[in-house]
Amino acid sequence: MNEEAAPFHYVSTFAEAKKLVEDHDNFWVINCGCREGTGKCEQSKHEVCLWFRQYDERGRKIEKHEALELISYGEEKKLVARPFRNGKDKSIVDGVCLCCYDCCYFFTKGDEDSDKGELIESTDWDVCTECGVCVD
């Protein structure tokens, strides 16, 4: 993908998110602005946005093992790993937000360009029995 055209946000697998953590040495975690803004998240705790550098006074510095635990927490809670790129150099990933379905601005508003990733669900109706297992 052309770095100039690359969206600021993109969806990744949890394995890809863990690799991003492994590739960095500094970590800050902050409360999710979407969760705080709506005040209605039922899917997870609020402190789920991981930065690889400190942008401002917000955030709490954490260790690498805590960052990896946060990514695992996101996977357990069925959140979506959504890395974000540097605003000036899109070849740099600045962090990973762990997004939920009920209040994430980037999923509910959809007015900002975001790469949906490679793993978009589709149903093979030739083999589907409509058992409902995939619904959750």
C-alpha positions, 0 to 999 in steps of 0.5 A: 500500500502506498504510504501516502494513501494509507489510512491513519487507522487499520484493523489487525489480528491480535498476533500482529498487535503482539508483534507490534508490542514486541517491536517497541520498548516504551508503552503508555496506556490511556483511557479510550476517548470513545468509551469516556465520551459515550459512557456506555461501554459494556464490553470492557474497561476504559484503559485500553489504548496503547501508545508506543510514545507519549504524546502529551501528559495523558497516559500511564507508563507501563512495561512490555509485559503489561502491554502484552497482557493488555493485547491478550485482554483485548483478545479475551474480551473480543475487542478489535485490535486497531493500530494507528499510524503516525500522522506525519510518517505513515510508515510508523505505527504509534500504537494500538487501540482496542476497540469495542462494537458498542461505542467505538467512534471509528465503527459507529460513525464511519466517517474516517478512512480506516483499513478494515484488514484482511480478515473480513467475515463472509458467509459461505451460504453453500455450507452454512446450516444457520446454527447460530454459532458465528453470531456472537 
